[in-house]
């Protein structure tokens, strides 16, 4: 058991560090956002197809028609989540877009209350208020430290939209419990191929080794390998440890943004980002505030 926890922790850490670098590869690819998502889905599908074949997941009757339909629905949400998040990077910077994207837990809480009638406790409302305060600090700040984005506020809006779509995908994933996760991932990227073919701009193909390397890395490493590491870690780790290690992702993204592009957070952005991440940690890890915080089912 202890060996599994150590190995799972290493896998989860690696998965989150890989996730934290994806913004750099997206920008370095030099491709329109819809094209990046198409190539990610295509190359990721080829990678995951090989993985699923090796695991024997391509045989008939592995997934029912109903669950297949749910996986497709989740795929639509996750693919457009990528579109919005990737579009946010050049507008709000990788650091800010990723930090704002981490309001996902609160959207899950809201959807859980609406869909599953889960109780909104004082603790959950407290973390929600703290995250909202952090969001206000980020929104009112003026970008600086090397920022060259095109539309800061639009970038924040796109990040929020991406977070909402991720929350939708997570709600759908709850209904897919017991379905092989690698197969779910394969279905989702195949859905992405279908969705992105009419939208991608094939007149502007990656130019040179650098751009092609970025695209292939996004497909193979950030999709295929990251899925393997993430799902393997989730199977080994307790929920609280999975939640705590997931915060390596935004921290890695902030460091990548600073060292690669010189985007340094302004004081109010730093405080706002810290507030969002602390609130997200409190929500994900079940930190209680006061005595009037009855236990409730987490989304």
Secondary structure, 3 states (H helix, E strand, C coil): CHHHHHHHHHHHHHHHHHHHCHHHHHHHCCCCHHHHHHHHHHHHHHHHHHHHHHCCCCCCCCCCHHHHHHHHHHHHHHHHHHHHHHHHHHHHCHHHHHHHHCCHHHHHHHHHHHHCCCCCCHHHHHHHHHHHHHHHHHHHCCCCCCCCCCCHHHHHHHHHHHHHHHHHHHHHHHCCCCCCHHHHHHHHHHHHHHHHHCCCCCCCCCCHHHHHHHHHHHHHHHHHHHHHHHHHHHHHCCHHHHHHHCCHHHHHHHHHHHHHHCCCCCHHHHHHHHHHHHHHHHHHHCCCCCCCCCCCCCC
